Amino acid sequence: MGVSHPKAPWVPILLRSAIAAVYGAVTIFWQEPTVAVLAVAGGIYLVLTGVSVWRMSALAKTCGVALVPAALLAAAAVYAVVGVLVAVVQSVQVFAYAAGAALVFGGVVELVLWFRARKLFVPARDWLITGVVGIGAGVLLPVFLALPDGSHAQALLGVSGGAAVITAVILAISGLGLRHDASLSRDSMEASKAVN
């Protein structure tokens, strides 16, 4: 995958992928979600996404681009704070606007970092897609408040869950590819030591 990395960048990538996949599955298979389901599931998803982005920020300290760790920490904080807010307040309007704003903010951070750091920090190569998906979902969440009152929770879960599924797939492919590359690199290093 080009630039090698001294740590395992696939761990936080697969962590975020798993978090998004679980949330996406909940949004798909929950038949008649209530506002409480929307708030709690969405809040947990945002908090755990914040944790995974925070883990990535710790890894990013070694990438050589000073902006990356600080920007990822800011995005992680926004995700976590908004996650707690939507879980506590439990309102479709708060979810649509606050979670939408968090997704837009996180998406913009990922797009900027993709542009600035993709050649120096391997995980940033996927942030074009995840950034656009986050921005798209964040912009669409408030739009769905125009639907009839009884369908808000289901619509908001559908939009945020759909974005989570796309993010999960992209990051799973990337994380598993990086994990495979890391194992090949480790095997070739062990083979060269055995020969010498």
Secondary structure, 3 states (H helix, E strand, C coil): CCCCCCCCCHHHHHHHHHHHHHHHHHHHHCCCCCHHHHHHHHHHHHHHHHHHHHHHHHHHCCCCCCHHHHHHHHHHHHHHHHHHHHHHHCCHHHHHHHHHHHHHHHHHHHHHHHHHHCCCCHHHHHHHHHHHHHHHHHHHHHHHHHCCHHHHHHHHHHHHHHHHHHHHHHHHHHHHHHHHHHHHHHHHHHHHHHHC
